Amino acid sequence: MQAEVITLNIKKVEELITSQGLKQCWLAGQLGVKEPCFSWWMTGRSKPTVAQLHNLAALLGVAVSEIGDNGQEENIEVREG
């Protein structure tokens, strides 16, 4: 079985966070991770799990495809399995 790969569009996530007036610390808490972990996702230093990516999309009120693959340099891959 091939692992599911989703590419996180960091720029789009940043735009959504800003436009909705959200804070990374709040999102981190809602996702059950520490703020530095969330910050690392946003810099590409680490990657969320597929489940965390789905939860992030839900918190932002968008489909995973909206914060997913679009071929931009700011993207990071998320692998499951």
Buried (B, 14 or more C-beta within 10 A) or exposed (E): EEEEEBBBBBBBBEEBBEEEEBEBEEBBEBBEBEBEBBBBBBEBEBBBEBEBBBBBBEBBEBEBEBBBBEEEEBBBEBEEE
